[in-house]
Amino acid sequence: MSRIAPAPDRAYPWYVRLIFALQRRKYGTELEPARLWGRMPRAFLMLTLLYRAIDRPRSPIEPALRALVQVRISQINWCVFCVDLNGAAALERSVPADKLEALERFESSTLFSNREKAALAYAEAATDPAKRVDDGCFARLREHFGEQETIELTALVAFQNLSSKFNAALAVPAQGFCRIRGH
């Protein structure tokens, strides 16, 4: 249970309850962050639409890489819920389990391509308050990503930071989606 309890079901407007129903169909349960965000219904609806726009089938960033970026940001932000859900998404998107387990050591791992390493280093630099996106980090990213890809990757990084910081601050627990050790 998180630090704040979700509202009773009757307190949510119809469109939030519809999102809950879609989550039950996809995950078998409602996601606890959704029940918390649902206490701010319009913000939750916009947040849901924003995520759907970022994580869409026609994104120029491949699905497996999007999932890896989301897991790495979640690890940095100590969001156990996000690591759990995004770890499961990574496995669904054909990320091998050993690659997922090596994510914290991506720079020294031979499991990651140079494109993946550039994206993950960029995500880390934008997320970790002890780091920053300097010219070298950005130049490395641009060796592998065009302008539109860079914009979309940056939007994904920003969204995942919002989501994982919200969930971590409220101590949203993992819901058991990812069965990989440490996820």
MODELLER restraints for C-alpha pairs under 7 A, 6 or more apart:
rsr = mdl.restraints
at = mdl.atoms
rsr.add(forms.Gaussian(group=physical.xy_distance, feature=features.Distance(at['CA:1:A'], at['CA:172:A']), mean=6.65, stdev=0.5))
rsr.add(forms.Gaussian(group=physical.xy_distance, feature=features.Distance(at['CA:1:A'], at['CA:173:A']), mean=6.44, stdev=0.5))
rsr.add(forms.Gaussian(group=physical.xy_distance, feature=features.Distance(at['CA:2:A'], at['CA:170:A']), mean=5.75, stdev=0.5))
rsr.add(forms.Gaussian(group=physical.xy_distance, feature=features.Distance(at['CA:2:A'], at['CA:171:A']), mean=4.97, stdev=0.5))
rsr.add(forms.Gaussian(group=physical.xy_distance, feature=features.Distance(at['CA:2:A'], at['CA:172:A']), mean=4.53, stdev=0.5))
rsr.add(forms.Gaussian(group=physical.xy_distance, feature=features.Distance(at['CA:2:A'], at['CA:173:A']), mean=6.41, stdev=0.5))
rsr.add(forms.Gaussian(group=physical.xy_distance, feature=features.Distance(at['CA:3:A'], at['CA:170:A']), mean=5.18, stdev=0.5))
rsr.add(forms.Gaussian(group=physical.xy_distance, feature=features.Distance(at['CA:3:A'], at['CA:171:A']), mean=5.90, stdev=0.5))
rsr.add(forms.Gaussian(group=physical.xy_distance, feature=features.Distance(at['CA:4:A'], at['CA:170:A']), mean=6.71, stdev=0.5))
rsr.add(forms.Gaussian(group=physical.xy_distance, feature=features.Distance(at['CA:6:A'], at['CA:35:A']), mean=5.37, stdev=0.5))
rsr.add(forms.Gaussian(group=physical.xy_distance, feature=features.Distance(at['CA:6:A'], at['CA:36:A']), mean=5.26, stdev=0.5))
rsr.add(forms.Gaussian(group=physical.xy_distance, feature=features.Distance(at['CA:7:A'], at['CA:39:A']), mean=6.62, stdev=0.5))
rsr.add(forms.Gaussian(group=physical.xy_distance, feature=features.Distance(at['CA:12:A'], at['CA:38:A']), mean=6.63, stdev=0.5))
rsr.add(forms.Gaussian(group=physical.xy_distance, feature=features.Distance(at['CA:16:A'], at['CA:38:A']), mean=6.24, stdev=0.5))
rsr.add(forms.Gaussian(group=physical.xy_distance, feature=features.Distance(at['CA:16:A'], at['CA:41:A']), mean=6.53, stdev=0.5))
rsr.add(forms.Gaussian(group=physical.xy_distance, feature=features.Distance(at['CA:20:A'], at['CA:30:A']), mean=5.52, stdev=0.5))
rsr.add(forms.Gaussian(group=physical.xy_distance, feature=features.Distance(at['CA:23:A'], at['CA:29:A']), mean=6.31, stdev=0.5))
rsr.add(forms.Gaussian(group=physical.xy_distance, feature=features.Distance(at['CA:23:A'], at['CA:30:A']), mean=5.40, stdev=0.5))
rsr.add(forms.Gaussian(group=physical.xy_distance, feature=features.Distance(at['CA:23:A'], at['CA:31:A']), mean=6.95, stdev=0.5))
rsr.add(forms.Gaussian(group=physical.xy_distance, feature=features.Distance(at['CA:24:A'], at['CA:30:A']), mean=5.31, stdev=0.5))
rsr.add(forms.Gaussian(group=physical.xy_distance, feature=features.Distance(at['CA:32:A'], at['CA:172:A']), mean=6.96, stdev=0.5))
rsr.add(forms.Gaussian(group=physical.xy_distance, feature=features.Distance(at['CA:33:A'], at['CA:167:A']), mean=6.55, stdev=0.5))
rsr.add(forms.Gaussian(group=physical.xy_distance, feature=features.Distance(at['CA:33:A'], at['CA:172:A']), mean=6.89, stdev=0.5))
rsr.add(forms.Gaussian(group=physical.xy_distance, feature=features.Distance(at['CA:37:A'], at['CA:44:A']), mean=5.28, stdev=0.5))
rsr.add(forms.Gaussian(group=physical.xy_distance, feature=features.Distance(at['CA:38:A'], at['CA:44:A']), mean=5.64, stdev=0.5))
rsr.add(forms.Gaussian(group=physical.xy_distance, feature=features.Distance(at['CA:54:A'], at['CA:152:A']), mean=6.95, stdev=0.5))
rsr.add(forms.Gaussian(group=physical.xy_distance, feature=features.Distance(at['CA:54:A'], at['CA:156:A']), mean=6.34, stdev=0.5))
rsr.add(forms.Gaussian(group=physical.xy_distance, feature=features.Distance(at['CA:60:A'], at['CA:149:A']), mean=5.84, stdev=0.5))
rsr.add(forms.Gaussian(group=physical.xy_distance, feature=features.Distance(at['CA:61:A'], at['CA:149:A']), mean=6.36, stdev=0.5))
rsr.add(forms.Gaussian(group=physical.xy_distance, feature=features.Distance(at['CA:63:A'], at['CA:93:A']), mean=6.24, stdev=0.5))
rsr.add(forms.Gaussian(group=physical.xy_distance, feature=features.Distance(at['CA:64:A'], at['CA:90:A']), mean=5.85, stdev=0.5))
rsr.add(forms.Gaussian(group=physical.xy_distance, feature=features.Distance(at['CA:64:A'], at['CA:93:A']), mean=5.17, stdev=0.5))
rsr.add(forms.Gaussian(group=physical.xy_distance, feature=features.Distance(at['CA:64:A'], at['CA:94:A']), mean=6.59, stdev=0.5))
rsr.add(forms.Gaussian(group=physical.xy_distance, feature=features.Distance(at['CA:64:A'], at['CA:95:A']), mean=5.96, stdev=0.5))
rsr.add(forms.Gaussian(group=physical.xy_distance, feature=features.Distance(at['CA:65:A'], at['CA:116:A']), mean=6.65, stdev=0.5))
rsr.add(forms.Gaussian(group=physical.xy_distance, feature=features.Distance(at['CA:67:A'], at['CA:86:A']), mean=6.01, stdev=0.5))
rsr.add(forms.Gaussian(group=physical.xy_distance, feature=features.Distance(at['CA:67:A'], at['CA:89:A']), mean=6.36, stdev=0.5))
rsr.add(forms.Gaussian(group=physical.xy_distance, feature=features.Distance(at['CA:67:A'], at['CA:90:A']), mean=4.94, stdev=0.5))
rsr.add(forms.Gaussian(group=physical.xy_distance, feature=features.Distance(at['CA:68:A'], at['CA:90:A']), mean=6.40, stdev=0.5))
rsr.add(forms.Gaussian(group=physical.xy_distance, feature=features.Distance(at['CA:69:A'], at['CA:120:A']), mean=5.85, stdev=0.5))
rsr.add(forms.Gaussian(group=physical.xy_distance, feature=features.Distance(at['CA:69:A'], at['CA:123:A']), mean=6.63, stdev=0.5))
rsr.add(forms.Gaussian(group=physical.xy_distance, feature=features.Distance(at['CA:70:A'], at['CA:86:A']), mean=6.33, stdev=0.5))
rsr.add(forms.Gaussian(group=physical.xy_distance, feature=features.Distance(at['CA:70:A'], at['CA:160:A']), mean=6.01, stdev=0.5))
rsr.add(forms.Gaussian(group=physical.xy_distance, feature=features.Distance(at['CA:71:A'], at['CA:82:A']), mean=6.93, stdev=0.5))
rsr.add(forms.Gaussian(group=physical.xy_distance, feature=features.Distance(at['CA:71:A'], at['CA:83:A']), mean=5.20, stdev=0.5))
rsr.add(forms.Gaussian(group=physical.xy_distance, feature=features.Distance(at['CA:71:A'], at['CA:86:A']), mean=5.50, stdev=0.5))
rsr.add(forms.Gaussian(group=physical.xy_distance, feature=features.Distance(at['CA:71:A'], at['CA:87:A']), mean=6.07, stdev=0.5))
rsr.add(forms.Gaussian(group=physical.xy_distance, feature=features.Distance(at['CA:72:A'], at['CA:103:A']), mean=6.78, stdev=0.5))
rsr.add(forms.Gaussian(group=physical.xy_distance, feature=features.Distance(at['CA:73:A'], at['CA:123:A']), mean=6.78, stdev=0.5))
rsr.add(forms.Gaussian(group=physical.xy_distance, feature=features.Distance(at['CA:73:A'], at['CA:124:A']), mean=6.71, stdev=0.5))
rsr.add(forms.Gaussian(group=physical.xy_distance, feature=features.Distance(at['CA:73:A'], at['CA:127:A']), mean=6.61, stdev=0.5))
rsr.add(forms.Gaussian(group=physical.xy_distance, feature=features.Distance(at['CA:73:A'], at['CA:160:A']), mean=6.75, stdev=0.5))
rsr.add(forms.Gaussian(group=physical.xy_distance, feature=features.Distance(at['CA:73:A'], at['CA:161:A']), mean=6.67, stdev=0.5))
rsr.add(forms.Gaussian(group=physical.xy_distance, feature=features.Distance(at['CA:74:A'], at['CA:82:A']), mean=5.61, stdev=0.5))
rsr.add(forms.Gaussian(group=physical.xy_distance, feature=features.Distance(at['CA:74:A'], at['CA:83:A']), mean=5.44, stdev=0.5))
rsr.add(forms.Gaussian(group=physical.xy_distance, feature=features.Distance(at['CA:74:A'], at['CA:164:A']), mean=5.66, stdev=0.5))
rsr.add(forms.Gaussian(group=physical.xy_distance, feature=features.Distance(at['CA:75:A'], at['CA:83:A']), mean=6.32, stdev=0.5))
rsr.add(forms.Gaussian(group=physical.xy_distance, feature=features.Distance(at['CA:76:A'], at['CA:128:A']), mean=6.79, stdev=0.5))
rsr.add(forms.Gaussian(group=physical.xy_distance, feature=features.Distance(at['CA:77:A'], at['CA:164:A']), mean=6.25, stdev=0.5))
rsr.add(forms.Gaussian(group=physical.xy_distance, feature=features.Distance(at['CA:77:A'], at['CA:165:A']), mean=6.20, stdev=0.5))
rsr.add(forms.Gaussian(group=physical.xy_distance, feature=features.Distance(at['CA:78:A'], at['CA:168:A']), mean=6.16, stdev=0.5))
rsr.add(forms.Gaussian(group=physical.xy_distance, feature=features.Distance(at['CA:79:A'], at['CA:164:A']), mean=5.34, stdev=0.5))
rsr.add(forms.Gaussian(group=physical.xy_distance, feature=features.Distance(at['CA:79:A'], at['CA:167:A']), mean=6.22, stdev=0.5))
rsr.add(forms.Gaussian(group=physical.xy_distance, feature=features.Distance(at['CA:79:A'], at['CA:168:A']), mean=4.64, stdev=0.5))
rsr.add(forms.Gaussian(group=physical.xy_distance, feature=features.Distance(at['CA:80:A'], at['CA:173:A']), mean=6.14, stdev=0.5))
rsr.add(forms.Gaussian(group=physical.xy_distance, feature=features.Distance(at['CA:80:A'], at['CA:174:A']), mean=5.40, stdev=0.5))
rsr.add(forms.Gaussian(group=physical.xy_distance, feature=features.Distance(at['CA:81:A'], at['CA:172:A']), mean=6.04, stdev=0.5))
rsr.add(forms.Gaussian(group=physical.xy_distance, feature=features.Distance(at['CA:81:A'], at['CA:173:A']), mean=5.26, stdev=0.5))
rsr.add(forms.Gaussian(group=physical.xy_distance, feature=features.Distance(at['CA:81:A'], at['CA:174:A']), mean=3.97, stdev=0.5))
rsr.add(forms.Gaussian(group=physical.xy_distance, feature=features.Distance(at['CA:81:A'], at['CA:175:A']), mean=6.65, stdev=0.5))
rsr.add(forms.Gaussian(group=physical.xy_distance, feature=features.Distance(at['CA:82:A'], at['CA:164:A']), mean=6.14, stdev=0.5))
rsr.add(forms.Gaussian(group=physical.xy_distance, feature=features.Distance(at['CA:83:A'], at['CA:183:A']), mean=5.63, stdev=0.5))
rsr.add(forms.Gaussian(group=physical.xy_distance, feature=features.Distance(at['CA:84:A'], at['CA:174:A']), mean=5.73, stdev=0.5))
rsr.add(forms.Gaussian(group=physical.xy_distance, feature=features.Distance(at['CA:84:A'], at['CA:176:A']), mean=6.61, stdev=0.5))
rsr.add(forms.Gaussian(group=physical.xy_distance, feature=features.Distance(at['CA:84:A'], at['CA:177:A']), mean=5.74, stdev=0.5))
rsr.add(forms.Gaussian(group=physical.xy_distance, feature=features.Distance(at['CA:84:A'], at['CA:178:A']), mean=5.13, stdev=0.5))
rsr.add(forms.Gaussian(group=physical.xy_distance, feature=features.Distance(at['CA:84:A'], at['CA:183:A']), mean=5.11, stdev=0.5))
rsr.add(forms.Gaussian(group=physical.xy_distance, feature=features.Distance(at['CA:85:A'], at['CA:177:A']), mean=5.70, stdev=0.5))
rsr.add(forms.Gaussian(group=physical.xy_distance, feature=features.Distance(at['CA:85:A'], at['CA:178:A']), mean=6.53, stdev=0.5))
rsr.add(forms.Gaussian(group=physical.xy_distance, feature=features.Distance(at['CA:87:A'], at['CA:178:A']), mean=5.69, stdev=0.5))
rsr.add(forms.Gaussian(group=physical.xy_distance, feature=features.Distance(at['CA:87:A'], at['CA:183:A']), mean=6.34, stdev=0.5))
rsr.add(forms.Gaussian(group=physical.xy_distance, feature=features.Distance(at['CA:88:A'], at['CA:177:A']), mean=5.71, stdev=0.5))
rsr.add(forms.Gaussian(group=physical.xy_distance, feature=features.Distance(at['CA:88:A'], at['CA:178:A']), mean=4.50, stdev=0.5))
rsr.add(forms.Gaussian(group=physical.xy_distance, feature=features.Distance(at['CA:91:A'], at['CA:97:A']), mean=6.86, stdev=0.5))
rsr.add(forms.Gaussian(group=physical.xy_distance, feature=features.Distance(at['CA:99:A'], at['CA:111:A']), mean=6.07, stdev=0.5))
rsr.add(forms.Gaussian(group=physical.xy_distance, feature=features.Distance(at['CA:106:A'], at['CA:112:A']), mean=6.39, stdev=0.5))
rsr.add(forms.Gaussian(group=physical.xy_distance, feature=features.Distance(at['CA:106:A'], at['CA:117:A']), mean=6.55, stdev=0.5))
rsr.add(forms.Gaussian(group=physical.xy_distance, feature=features.Distance(at['CA:107:A'], at['CA:117:A']), mean=6.16, stdev=0.5))
rsr.add(forms.Gaussian(group=physical.xy_distance, feature=features.Distance(at['CA:115:A'], at['CA:144:A']), mean=5.49, stdev=0.5))
rsr.add(forms.Gaussian(group=physical.xy_distance, feature=features.Distance(at['CA:118:A'], at['CA:140:A']), mean=6.04, stdev=0.5))
rsr.add(forms.Gaussian(group=physical.xy_distance, feature=features.Distance(at['CA:118:A'], at['CA:141:A']), mean=5.04, stdev=0.5))
rsr.add(forms.Gaussian(group=physical.xy_distance, feature=features.Distance(at['CA:119:A'], at['CA:141:A']), mean=6.22, stdev=0.5))
rsr.add(forms.Gaussian(group=physical.xy_distance, feature=features.Distance(at['CA:122:A'], at['CA:133:A']), mean=6.62, stdev=0.5))
rsr.add(forms.Gaussian(group=physical.xy_distance, feature=features.Distance(at['CA:122:A'], at['CA:137:A']), mean=6.30, stdev=0.5))
rsr.add(forms.Gaussian(group=physical.xy_distance, feature=features.Distance(at['CA:122:A'], at['CA:141:A']), mean=6.82, stdev=0.5))
rsr.add(forms.Gaussian(group=physical.xy_distance, feature=features.Distance(at['CA:123:A'], at['CA:157:A']), mean=5.99, stdev=0.5))
rsr.add(forms.Gaussian(group=physical.xy_distance, feature=features.Distance(at['CA:125:A'], at['CA:131:A']), mean=5.04, stdev=0.5))
rsr.add(forms.Gaussian(group=physical.xy_distance, feature=features.Distance(at['CA:125:A'], at['CA:132:A']), mean=4.68, stdev=0.5))
rsr.add(forms.Gaussian(group=physical.xy_distance, feature=features.Distance(at['CA:125:A'], at['CA:133:A']), mean=5.15, stdev=0.5))
rsr.add(forms.Gaussian(group=physical.xy_distance, feature=features.Distance(at['CA:126:A'], at['CA:132:A']), mean=5.75, stdev=0.5))
rsr.add(forms.Gaussian(group=physical.xy_distance, feature=features.Distance(at['CA:126:A'], at['CA:133:A']), mean=5.83, stdev=0.5))
rsr.add(forms.Gaussian(group=physical.xy_distance, feature=features.Distance(at['CA:127:A'], at['CA:161:A']), mean=6.87, stdev=0.5))
